[in-house]
Amino acid sequence: MSLRRRLLAASLLLLVGVGAPAAAWAAFTAKASGTARAATLTLQAPTNAAVTFTCPANANQSVGGVSITGWDAVTGATSYVITLATPAGPTATTTATGSSPQSLMVDRFPNHGTWTVTIVARVGAWTGPALSQSTRC
């Protein structure tokens, strides 16, 4: 390799060795600005639910249920999860998009015990506290 080629190669290596970090530094020190916004929402429990329980009349009747004629809507809620729990464990669940009338029935319902209906406001997967009403049959 001639002297001229060696000097050229050495010069190129020197430029790359000194120039590359400077170029990288310039690339990583660029500045930009923007605006970030966030909002919060606190879901409240629904209120003033008009709930009517239907207890089985006797041991031969095995179906019980609940009728809900409405409740006060929760600000920001996109849906409501309504659950009827029975003394023996079976439950019925439905989802409503508003505070419209709902009915839930459970088969093979035990005759005696506490029935509980809960209504929970929801936004996406987030839920608020429950409104809960119970009766004893």
N, C-alpha and C positions, 0 to 999 in steps of 0.2 A: 504494500500500500504506500502510495507516495506521501510525501510530507504535506502536500496541499490537501489531500483527502483526509489525512489524520487530523489536521487543524480544523477542517470543515466539520468532521464528525465530533471533535471535542467541543467546537463552538455550538453545535446543535444540542449536544448533551447539556452544556452549560445553560443554554437558553431554556430548554425544557425543565431542567432542574430548578432554575430560578423563576421562570415565567409561570409554570403550572400552579405552584402554590399561590402565587399572587392572583391568578385568574380564579382559582377555587375560592380564595378569601373574598374576592369581589362578588362572586356568585352567592356566597352564604351570608354576606352582610347587607344584601339589598333590603330595603325597608318597604313595607306596605301598610296600609291602614284600612280599617273597615268598621262596621258597626254591628254589634251583637245585641240581640233583644231576647228577653225571656219574660214569661208571664207565669203566674201561679194561680191555681184554682183550689179552693177548699170546698169539698163537697159536704153538704149538710145531710142530716138524716131527713127522709121524707116526714111530713107531719099530717095530722088530721085525716088518717085513713078511715074510711067507712067500711068496716069488716063485719061480715056475718058468718059465723061458723054453723055448720050443719052436723050435729052429732048423730051417730047411729041411734035409732029409736030403741033397739033391743039387741040381744045377742045374735039374733038371726039376720040382722041387717049389717052388712060388712062394709058398706061404702060411706065415707064421710068426706067432708070438704069444707071449702071456704069460698065465699064470694066477696069481692072487693069492688065497691062501686066507684072508687076514686081516692085520691090523696093529693095534697098540695105538691106541685112540681118543685123540684130542686133546681135552682139556677145553675146552668152549665151542664146538667146531666143529659146524656144522649140516650140512655136506656135505664131500665130498672130490672133487677132480678128479684123475683118473688118466689119464696119457698114456703111450703107447708110441711112442717115436721110433725110426726105422730108419736105417741107414747112408745110404740114398739120399734120405731126406727124408720119405717118406710117414709119417703118424702116425695113430694111432687114439686117441680120447679118449672117456671116459665120466665120468659124475658119479654118485657113490654117496652115500646118506644115512647110511651107517654103515660099519663096518669089515667088511662082509660079503664073501664070495668074489666075485671079479670076473674076467672073461676078456676079453682084447682080441686081435683078430686083424688082420693086415694082408696084403692080397693084393699080388701082384707084388713080393714081398719079395726084396731082394738076398740072395744066398747067404752072402756073407762080409762081416764088419764088426761094428761095435759096436751093440748094441741097448740102449736105455735106457728104463726105466720110472720115472716120477716120480709121487708121491702128494703132494698138497697139501691141507692142511686149509683150510676156507673158512667164513666167517660173512658171509652176504650177498655183497657184492662184494669184501670184504677177504679176503686170502689170507695164509697163513703161509709159512715156509720149506718147501722140498720135501725129501722123502725120495727119494733117487735110488739105483737099483741098475742095474748094467749087466752085460752078458755079451758075449763075442765069439764069433761063429759062424764 
